[in-house]
Amino acid sequence: MISCDEINLKSLLKNHGADFYSTNIDSIKDLFDEYRSRPYHGISHLYHMVYHLVLIQDWMKPFSKLIDDQYIPDIIAAILIHDLAPTPQESLTRAYELGIFLSVDSQLVVKRLVMATDHSKPPRIKSTNFHLQVIHDLDLFILAGSRLEYEKYMGNIRAEYASKYSKTEFYTGRLDFLKRMLRRKYIFCHEYFRDMWDRYAFDNLKYELDMMTYYPGNPVLYYPEGKI
């Protein structure tokens, strides 16, 4: 069943990434098939990244040209590719296997954009590379969501990995992720997004860490709807 987010995402692709979409329309169908069943790293996540990219582009234009229009199709292509596999490099490989075509001019740019979504280490992105900063920050946008949105994200993350890891393995890995993120000085790269979102992201991460620390055996408290 096709969701509203998938319909809206296709509309955004046709309007803002028309060349990439038309060139890869058959491969994108296969790409969507891979994403469709995922509770979090799926169609909805991709849609919200592209939606906020377009929103930010339009919103910030009166103030500056931080996102050059020529980069928008490449950023959109990178968004669609970046979560195909557990790591950015594996995602690039999987995109190639699916037959995703990128022009010679776009290949290096898209690769750099996808690699910018690697959150295993604090990002080292120059302040002048705004297009790299924006995809990094959009990928983490959910961390600064409302408490209700963040709790839904918590449940979706656990549901997505339930078949891959035991409760203990997930608990250990998730705990490591939370502590690693909370040790950082900033969550988001660009100062504009840091000013808007950092405090909310840190609050949500600390909230989840507290839930895991104080209620590790209670799935109702740990994750919404007992999804553990």
PASEBA-1860 file (N, C-alpha, C; in nm, 3 decimals):
! residues 228
1> MISCDEIN> 0.084/-0.120/0.000/0.000/0.000/0.000/0.088/0.125/0.000 ~ 0.057/0.219/-0.088/0.137/0.340/-0.100/0.087/0.443/0.002 ~ 0.179/0.495/0.082/0.144/0.591/0.187/0.135/0.732/0.131 ~ 0.075/0.820/0.210/0.068/0.962/0.172/0.208/1.022/0.160 ~ 0.299/0.981/0.248/0.436/1.033/0.243/0.504/0.993/0.112 ~ 0.477/0.872/0.063/0.537/0.828/-0.063/0.482/0.909/-0.180 ~ 0.352/0.934/-0.179/0.291/1.017/-0.284/0.349/1.158/-0.283 ~ 0.362/1.214/-0.163/0.417/1.350/-0.149/0.564/1.354/-0.188
9> LKSLLKNH> 0.639/1.249/-0.154/0.780/1.244/-0.189/0.797/1.241/-0.340 ~ 0.718/1.160/-0.409/0.726/1.153/-0.555/0.694/1.288/-0.617 ~ 0.598/1.360/-0.559/0.563/1.493/-0.609/0.681/1.589/-0.594 ~ 0.747/1.584/-0.480/0.864/1.670/-0.458/0.977/1.635/-0.554 ~ 0.997/1.505/-0.579/1.102/1.462/-0.671/1.075/1.514/-0.812 ~ 0.952/1.508/-0.855/0.917/1.555/-0.989/0.936/1.705/-1.003 ~ 0.914/1.778/-0.893/0.923/1.924/-0.898/1.064/1.977/-0.875 ~ 1.142/1.906/-0.793/1.273/1.960/-0.753/1.391/1.871/-0.792
17> GADFYSTN> 1.364/1.752/-0.838/1.471/1.664/-0.884/1.429/1.593/-1.011 ~ 1.370/1.668/-1.103/1.304/1.611/-1.220/1.399/1.527/-1.306 ~ 1.519/1.578/-1.332/1.613/1.506/-1.418/1.655/1.374/-1.355 ~ 1.687/1.378/-1.226/1.727/1.257/-1.156/1.612/1.158/-1.153 ~ 1.491/1.207/-1.126/1.374/1.120/-1.115/1.342/1.054/-1.249 ~ 1.339/1.134/-1.356/1.303/1.080/-1.488/1.409/0.982/-1.539 ~ 1.535/1.009/-1.509/1.643/0.921/-1.552/1.641/0.788/-1.479 ~ 1.598/0.790/-1.352/1.606/0.672/-1.267/1.470/0.617/-1.225
25> IDSIKDLF> 1.366/0.647/-1.301/1.231/0.615/-1.256/1.213/0.465/-1.226 ~ 1.271/0.377/-1.307/1.259/0.233/-1.281/1.340/0.192/-1.158 ~ 1.461/0.244/-1.146/1.546/0.211/-1.030/1.488/0.266/-0.901 ~ 1.423/0.382/-0.909/1.362/0.442/-0.790/1.246/0.356/-0.739 ~ 1.175/0.290/-0.829/1.071/0.197/-0.786/1.130/0.086/-0.700 ~ 1.246/0.032/-0.744/1.314/-0.073/-0.666/1.366/-0.016/-0.534 ~ 1.416/0.107/-0.540/1.467/0.173/-0.420/1.355/0.191/-0.318 ~ 1.238/0.235/-0.363/1.124/0.253/-0.273/1.081/0.119/-0.213
33> DEYRSRPY> 1.091/0.012/-0.290/1.055/-0.121/-0.238/1.143/-0.157/-0.118 ~ 1.270/-0.118/-0.123/1.361/-0.150/-0.013/1.331/-0.067/0.111 ~ 1.284/0.054/0.091/1.257/0.144/0.203/1.118/0.123/0.265 ~ 1.025/0.074/0.185/0.883/0.082/0.222/0.848/0.013/0.353 ~ 0.913/-0.097/0.387/0.875/-0.175/0.505/0.946/-0.131/0.633 ~ 1.031/-0.031/0.624/1.111/0.007/0.742/1.033/0.104/0.831 ~ 1.027/0.075/0.961/0.953/0.163/1.053/1.010/0.304/1.065 ~ 1.145/0.318/1.058/1.200/0.454/1.068/1.280/0.493/0.944
41> HGISHLYH> 1.385/0.417/0.910/1.470/0.455/0.796/1.401/0.418/0.665 ~ 1.285/0.479/0.642/1.204/0.444/0.527/1.155/0.566/0.451 ~ 1.042/0.547/0.383/0.987/0.651/0.296/0.957/0.780/0.373 ~ 0.899/0.768/0.491/0.861/0.886/0.567/0.983/0.971/0.603 ~ 1.093/0.904/0.644/1.216/0.975/0.677/1.270/1.049/0.555 ~ 1.270/0.983/0.440/1.318/1.046/0.317/1.231/1.166/0.280 ~ 1.099/1.147/0.290/1.008/1.256/0.256/1.032/1.379/0.344 ~ 1.046/1.359/0.474/1.064/1.473/0.563/1.198/1.542/0.540
49> MVYHLVLI> 1.301/1.466/0.500/1.429/1.529/0.468/1.416/1.617/0.344 ~ 1.352/1.564/0.238/1.337/1.642/0.115/1.244/1.760/0.138 ~ 1.136/1.738/0.212/1.041/1.846/0.242/1.110/1.962/0.314 ~ 1.189/1.930/0.416/1.256/2.037/0.491/1.369/2.100/0.410 ~ 1.430/2.024/0.321/1.530/2.082/0.231/1.466/2.190/0.145 ~ 1.353/2.159/0.083/1.283/2.255/-0.002/1.233/2.373/0.080 ~ 1.182/2.345/0.199/1.132/2.451/0.287/1.244/2.547/0.325 ~ 1.359/2.491/0.364/1.473/2.574/0.405/1.524/2.655/0.286
57> QDWMKPFS> 1.531/2.592/0.170/1.577/2.662/0.050/1.491/2.783/0.020 ~ 1.359/2.763/0.024/1.268/2.874/-0.005/1.269/2.979/0.105 ~ 1.276/2.933/0.230/1.269/3.021/0.345/1.393/3.109/0.356 ~ 1.509/3.052/0.324/1.634/3.125/0.347/1.677/3.208/0.226 ~ 1.612/3.189/0.113/1.651/3.263/-0.007/1.651/3.414/0.011 ~ 1.551/3.471/0.079/1.554/3.617/0.095/1.676/3.668/0.173 ~ 1.738/3.578/0.251/1.849/3.622/0.336/1.986/3.591/0.274 ~ 1.997/3.481/0.203/2.125/3.447/0.143/2.106/3.333/0.044
65> KLIDDQYI> 2.209/3.306/-0.032/2.205/3.196/-0.128/2.289/3.080/-0.073 ~ 2.258/3.039/0.047/2.338/2.935/0.111/2.328/2.801/0.037 ~ 2.210/2.770/-0.014/2.196/2.648/-0.093/2.186/2.688/-0.239 ~ 2.291/2.661/-0.315/2.289/2.692/-0.457/2.189/2.599/-0.525 ~ 2.105/2.654/-0.612/2.003/2.575/-0.679/2.061/2.454/-0.752 ~ 2.183/2.467/-0.801/2.241/2.358/-0.878/2.267/2.234/-0.792 ~ 2.275/2.252/-0.659/2.301/2.139/-0.571/2.175/2.064/-0.529 ~ 2.059/2.124/-0.548/1.935/2.063/-0.498/1.912/1.922/-0.554
73> PDIIAAIL> 1.921/1.900/-0.687/1.903/1.763/-0.737/2.003/1.663/-0.679 ~ 2.127/1.706/-0.659/2.228/1.616/-0.603/2.199/1.586/-0.456 ~ 2.154/1.686/-0.381/2.119/1.663/-0.241/2.001/1.568/-0.232 ~ 1.903/1.586/-0.320/1.787/1.496/-0.321/1.830/1.354/-0.356 ~ 1.918/1.339/-0.455/1.969/1.206/-0.490/2.040/1.142/-0.372 ~ 2.120/1.221/-0.300/2.193/1.168/-0.185/2.098/1.128/-0.073 ~ 1.992/1.206/-0.053/1.893/1.172/0.049/1.829/1.036/0.018 ~ 1.794/1.014/-0.108/1.730/0.888/-0.146/1.823/0.768/-0.130
81> IHDLAPTP> 1.953/0.792/-0.144/2.051/0.683/-0.140/2.101/0.654/0.001 ~ 2.109/0.754/0.087/2.195/0.748/0.205/2.161/0.639/0.306 ~ 2.036/0.592/0.310/1.997/0.491/0.409/1.969/0.354/0.348 ~ 2.015/0.330/0.228/1.991/0.201/0.165/2.056/0.085/0.241 ~ 2.166/0.114/0.308/2.241/0.011/0.381/2.288/0.069/0.514 ~ 2.345/-0.014/0.603/2.383/0.035/0.736/2.486/0.148/0.737 ~ 2.574/0.154/0.637/2.675/0.260/0.634/2.665/0.336/0.503 ~ 2.711/0.462/0.501/2.705/0.540/0.377/2.776/0.474/0.260
89> QESLTRAY> 2.894/0.416/0.284/2.966/0.352/0.175/2.889/0.232/0.120 ~ 2.829/0.154/0.208/2.749/0.041/0.164/2.624/0.088/0.089 ~ 2.569/0.203/0.130/2.453/0.258/0.062/2.487/0.298/-0.081 ~ 2.605/0.356/-0.101/2.649/0.392/-0.235/2.664/0.268/-0.323 ~ 2.719/0.162/-0.264/2.734/0.036/-0.337/2.597/-0.021/-0.375 ~ 2.503/-0.017/-0.280/2.369/-0.069/-0.306/2.298/0.013/-0.414 ~ 2.318/0.143/-0.415/2.258/0.228/-0.518/2.309/0.187/-0.657 ~ 2.438/0.158/-0.663/2.496/0.111/-0.790/2.433/-0.022/-0.832
97> ELGIFLSV> 2.413/-0.112/-0.735/2.352/-0.242/-0.765/2.208/-0.227/-0.814 ~ 2.138/-0.127/-0.764/1.999/-0.103/-0.806/1.991/-0.033/-0.941 ~ 2.106/0.010/-0.992/2.108/0.075/-1.122/2.082/0.224/-1.119 ~ 2.100/0.286/-1.002/2.083/0.432/-0.992/2.190/0.499/-1.076 ~ 2.147/0.583/-1.170/2.241/0.651/-1.258/2.265/0.793/-1.212 ~ 2.393/0.830/-1.203/2.433/0.966/-1.171/2.526/1.015/-1.280 ~ 2.509/1.139/-1.322/2.598/1.194/-1.423/2.740/1.201/-1.368 ~ 2.836/1.213/-1.458/2.977/1.221/-1.416/2.997/1.339/-1.322
105> DSQLVVKR> 2.934/1.451/-1.352/2.947/1.570/-1.269/2.888/1.550/-1.130 ~ 2.785/1.466/-1.120/2.714/1.448/-0.992/2.776/1.340/-0.904 ~ 2.848/1.247/-0.962/2.893/1.130/-0.887/2.973/1.167/-0.763 ~ 3.074/1.252/-0.778/3.159/1.288/-0.666/3.082/1.371/-0.564 ~ 2.997/1.462/-0.611/2.918/1.546/-0.521/2.825/1.461/-0.437 ~ 2.753/1.369/-0.501/2.658/1.284/-0.429/2.731/1.193/-0.331 ~ 2.845/1.142/-0.369/2.923/1.058/-0.278/2.961/1.136/-0.152 ~ 3.007/1.259/-0.168/3.044/1.342/-0.053/2.922/1.372/0.034
113> LVMATDHS> 2.808/1.396/-0.031/2.685/1.423/0.044/2.641/1.302/0.125 ~ 2.645/1.184/0.064/2.607/1.062/0.135/2.701/1.036/0.252 ~ 2.831/1.056/0.231/2.928/1.033/0.337/2.909/1.131/0.453 ~ 2.848/1.247/0.426/2.823/1.346/0.531/2.716/1.299/0.628 ~ 2.643/1.190/0.594/2.540/1.137/0.685/2.596/1.028/0.775 ~ 2.726/1.012/0.777/2.790/0.919/0.871/2.801/0.988/1.006 ~ 2.725/0.941/1.104/2.720/1.007/1.234/2.798/0.931/1.342 ~ 2.886/0.842/1.299/2.963/0.764/1.395/3.069/0.848/1.466
121> KPPRIKST> 3.108/0.959/1.403/3.205/1.050/1.463/3.155/1.193/1.447 ~ 3.201/1.284/1.534/3.162/1.425/1.517/3.200/1.473/1.377 ~ 3.113/1.545/1.311/3.139/1.586/1.172/3.254/1.685/1.162 ~ 3.330/1.671/1.055/3.436/1.768/1.025/3.405/1.827/0.889 ~ 3.309/1.918/0.889/3.263/1.981/0.766/3.291/2.130/0.775 ~ 3.362/2.182/0.676/3.394/2.324/0.675/3.267/2.408/0.668 ~ 3.271/2.522/0.731/3.153/2.609/0.736/3.109/2.656/0.599 ~ 3.200/2.652/0.501/3.166/2.696/0.365/3.090/2.587/0.288
129> NFHLQVIH> 3.095/2.463/0.335/3.028/2.353/0.265/2.886/2.337/0.319 ~ 2.801/2.435/0.288/2.668/2.434/0.346/2.585/2.317/0.297 ~ 2.604/2.275/0.172/2.525/2.164/0.120/2.557/2.034/0.193 ~ 2.681/2.019/0.242/2.716/1.902/0.324/2.657/1.916/0.464 ~ 2.662/2.037/0.517/2.606/2.060/0.650/2.456/2.034/0.652 ~ 2.386/2.076/0.546/2.241/2.066/0.549/2.194/1.922/0.543 ~ 2.259/1.835/0.466/2.215/1.696/0.462/2.249/1.625/0.593 ~ 2.363/1.660/0.651/2.398/1.606/0.783/2.291/1.642/0.885
137> DLDLFILA> 2.252/1.770/0.887/2.158/1.818/0.988/2.015/1.768/0.963 ~ 1.974/1.762/0.837/1.840/1.713/0.806/1.825/1.566/0.846 ~ 1.932/1.489/0.833/1.927/1.348/0.869/1.904/1.329/1.019 ~ 1.944/1.428/1.098/1.929/1.420/1.245/1.813/1.505/1.296 ~ 1.734/1.560/1.206/1.629/1.654/1.245/1.534/1.595/1.349 ~ 1.503/1.467/1.339/1.408/1.404/1.431/1.454/1.413/1.576 ~ 1.585/1.423/1.598/1.636/1.431/1.735/1.586/1.558/1.804 ~ 1.549/1.658/1.727/1.500/1.785/1.784/1.349/1.797/1.774
145> GSRLEYEK> 1.280/1.687/1.746/1.136/1.691/1.735/1.068/1.712/1.868 ~ 0.936/1.723/1.865/0.860/1.734/1.990/0.878/1.605/2.069 ~ 0.843/1.605/2.195/0.858/1.485/2.276/0.775/1.369/2.220 ~ 0.654/1.401/2.171/0.569/1.297/2.111/0.634/1.240/1.986 ~ 0.689/1.327/1.901/0.757/1.281/1.779/0.879/1.197/1.814 ~ 0.951/1.241/1.916/1.072/1.168/1.954/1.038/1.030/2.012 ~ 0.932/1.022/2.091/0.892/0.892/2.146/0.848/0.796/2.036 ~ 0.781/0.850/1.934/0.744/0.766/1.820/0.869/0.718/1.748
153> YMGNIRAE> 0.968/0.805/1.734/1.097/0.768/1.674/1.165/0.658/1.755 ~ 1.163/0.669/1.887/1.222/0.566/1.973/1.160/0.430/1.944 ~ 1.027/0.427/1.937/0.958/0.302/1.911/0.987/0.247/1.773 ~ 0.993/0.335/1.673/1.020/0.291/1.536/1.161/0.236/1.520 ~ 1.257/0.299/1.588/1.395/0.251/1.581/1.404/0.109/1.637 ~ 1.343/0.087/1.753/1.347/-0.046/1.813/1.274/-0.148/1.726 ~ 1.159/-0.109/1.671/1.083/-0.200/1.585/1.164/-0.239/1.461 ~ 1.240/-0.143/1.407/1.319/-0.170/1.286/1.430/-0.271/1.312
161> YASKYSKT> 1.488/-0.265/1.430/1.603/-0.352/1.460/1.565/-0.476/1.540 ~ 1.435/-0.493/1.570/1.391/-0.605/1.654/1.429/-0.740/1.596 ~ 1.423/-0.752/1.463/1.453/-0.880/1.400/1.603/-0.902/1.377 ~ 1.681/-0.797/1.399/1.825/-0.806/1.371/1.907/-0.824/1.497 ~ 1.857/-0.770/1.609/1.936/-0.774/1.733/1.849/-0.819/1.849 ~ 1.912/-0.883/1.945/1.842/-0.918/2.069/1.820/-0.791/2.150 ~ 1.738/-0.801/2.254/1.714/-0.685/2.341/1.845/-0.635/2.400 ~ 1.929/-0.729/2.443/2.057/-0.690/2.505/2.147/-0.622/2.405
169> EFYTGRLD> 2.155/-0.675/2.284/2.241/-0.616/2.180/2.192/-0.476/2.144 ~ 2.060/-0.463/2.128/2.006/-0.332/2.095/2.030/-0.233/2.208 ~ 2.006/-0.276/2.331/2.024/-0.190/2.448/2.167/-0.139/2.452 ~ 2.264/-0.228/2.433/2.406/-0.191/2.439/2.441/-0.092/2.328 ~ 2.397/-0.122/2.206/2.428/-0.035/2.093/2.361/0.100/2.103 ~ 2.236/0.100/2.146/2.163/0.226/2.158/2.221/0.313/2.269 ~ 2.259/0.250/2.378/2.320/0.322/2.489/2.450/0.389/2.444 ~ 2.528/0.317/2.366/2.654/0.372/2.314/2.627/0.491/2.224
177> FLKRMLRR> 2.524/0.481/2.138/2.488/0.593/2.049/2.448/0.716/2.128 ~ 2.362/0.698/2.229/2.313/0.811/2.307/2.427/0.881/2.381 ~ 2.513/0.803/2.444/2.625/0.861/2.520/2.722/0.932/2.426 ~ 2.744/0.873/2.309/2.835/0.933/2.211/2.781/1.067/2.164 ~ 2.652/1.074/2.137/2.593/1.199/2.090/2.592/1.305/2.201 ~ 2.566/1.262/2.323/2.559/1.357/2.435/2.696/1.411/2.474 ~ 2.802/1.344/2.434/2.937/1.395/2.463/2.979/1.506/2.367 ~ 2.906/1.521/2.259/2.943/1.621/2.160/2.909/1.762/2.206
185> KYIFCHEY> 2.987/1.856/2.158/2.960/1.996/2.190/2.835/2.042/2.115 ~ 2.820/1.996/1.991/2.704/2.030/1.910/2.650/1.903/1.845 ~ 2.520/1.902/1.818/2.459/1.794/1.742/2.456/1.830/1.594 ~ 2.419/1.955/1.565/2.403/1.999/1.427/2.524/2.080/1.382 ~ 2.550/2.076/1.249/2.670/2.138/1.194/2.658/2.289/1.177 ~ 2.553/2.330/1.109/2.543/2.472/1.077/2.491/2.551/1.196 ~ 2.549/2.669/1.218/2.515/2.747/1.335/2.366/2.785/1.338 ~ 2.306/2.801/1.221/2.165/2.835/1.214/2.080/2.723/1.274
193> FRDMWDRY> 2.114/2.599/1.239/2.041/2.484/1.291/2.078/2.454/1.436 ~ 2.203/2.479/1.470/2.243/2.461/1.610/2.162/2.554/1.701 ~ 2.149/2.680/1.659/2.074/2.777/1.739/1.928/2.736/1.755 ~ 1.869/2.677/1.650/1.727/2.642/1.654/1.702/2.508/1.722 ~ 1.788/2.408/1.698/1.754/2.269/1.728/1.839/2.201/1.835 ~ 1.961/2.252/1.859/2.053/2.177/1.947/1.994/2.150/2.086 ~ 1.937/2.250/2.148/1.890/2.232/2.286/1.779/2.128/2.293 ~ 1.694/2.123/2.190/1.587/2.024/2.188/1.642/1.883/2.165
201> AFDNLKYE> 1.742/1.874/2.079/1.804/1.743/2.053/1.871/1.689/2.179 ~ 1.946/1.774/2.247/2.012/1.729/2.371/1.909/1.689/2.476 ~ 1.800/1.763/2.486/1.694/1.728/2.582/1.634/1.592/2.552 ~ 1.606/1.566/2.425/1.547/1.438/2.386/1.643/1.321/2.407 ~ 1.768/1.340/2.371/1.868/1.234/2.389/1.886/1.202/2.537 ~ 1.888/1.306/2.620/1.901/1.286/2.765/1.777/1.215/2.820 ~ 1.660/1.251/2.768/1.535/1.186/2.809/1.540/1.036/2.780 ~ 1.583/1.001/2.658/1.590/0.858/2.623/1.694/0.786/2.708
209> LDMMTYYP> 1.808/0.850/2.731/1.911/0.789/2.815/1.858/0.763/2.956 ~ 1.784/0.858/3.011/1.725/0.840/3.143/1.625/0.725/3.143 ~ 1.545/0.715/3.037/1.448/0.606/3.028/1.518/0.471/3.026 ~ 1.626/0.463/2.952/1.700/0.337/2.942/1.771/0.304/3.073 ~ 1.815/0.407/3.142/1.889/0.387/3.267/1.798/0.347/3.382 ~ 1.683/0.413/3.391/1.597/0.392/3.508/1.485/0.291/3.484 ~ 1.451/0.267/3.356/1.343/0.172/3.327/1.386/0.071/3.220 ~ 1.501/0.009/3.235/1.552/-0.078/3.128/1.466/-0.201/3.102
217> GNPVLYYP> 1.389/-0.247/3.200/1.311/-0.367/3.182/1.164/-0.344/3.159 ~ 1.122/-0.219/3.150/0.980/-0.187/3.135/0.953/-0.136/2.993 ~ 0.904/-0.223/2.903/0.887/-0.181/2.763/0.785/-0.071/2.744 ~ 0.686/-0.061/2.832/0.586/0.044/2.819/0.649/0.181/2.845 ~ 0.736/0.188/2.947/0.804/0.312/2.978/0.922/0.336/2.883 ~ 0.983/0.225/2.842/1.103/0.235/2.762/1.071/0.281/2.620 ~ 0.971/0.219/2.559/0.929/0.256/2.426/0.777/0.255/2.414 ~ 0.721/0.346/2.339/0.576/0.354/2.325/0.518/0.223/2.273
225> EGKI> 0.401/0.188/2.321/0.326/0.071/2.277/0.399/-0.061/2.302 ~ 0.498/-0.055/2.391/0.566/-0.178/2.430/0.647/-0.242/2.319 ~ 0.691/-0.163/2.221/0.764/-0.219/2.108/0.911/-0.240/2.144 ~ 0.938/-0.350/2.208/1.074/-0.383/2.247/1.095/-0.533/2.236
END
